[in-house]
């Protein structure tokens, strides 16, 4: 690069920045919703397991229920 040369930003980069920011925001929102949904599903499954218990009478390996 010569001392008199001037380095300019390319116009494509200037056009891409406004498109990337909303895309990153949308991806963040989708990931947040998916993570929240999986957490709620796991909590619901644990609640059902506690409510109905894991004492299945048809389980042949169960030592307490002969």
N, C-alpha and C positions, 0 to 999 in steps of 0.2 A: 504494500500500500504506500503510495507516494504521499509526501507531506501535504500537498494541496488537495488531496482527495477528500471527499465528504461522504460519510457513511449514512445512508438513509434507510429507514424502515421500509420494508416492502408493503405495498398496499394490501396484499392478501392477508398478512398478519393482522393488520388493522381491522379488516373485515371479519376475521375469524374470532377475534377476542369477544365481541358481543354475542356470538353464537355459542361459544364454549361455556361462558358463565351460566346462562340458563340451563344448559344441558347438565352441567355439574350439579346445579341445584336440584333438578328433577331426579337425577340419579341418587342424590343424597336422601331425598324424600322417599323414593321407592325403597331404598335400603332400610330406612328407619321404619317404614310401615311393615316391611317383611319381617324385620327383627322383632318388632312389637307383636306381630301376629303369631310368630313361632313361640315367643315367650308366653303369650296368653294360652296357646294350645297346650304347651307343656304344663302350665299351672292347672288347666282344666283336667288334663289326663291324670295328674297327681291327685287332684281332688276326687275324681271318680275312683281311683285306686284306693284312696283312704276310705271313701264312703262305702264301697262294696267289699273292700278288703281283698286280700290275696288268698284267703282260705277257701280254695276251690275243693269241694268234696269229691270231685271226680279225679283228683290228682293222686295217682298211685304212689308217688314218692313222699306223700305227706305222712309224717310219722305220728302226728297228734290225732289224726282221724283214721282209725283202722277200718 
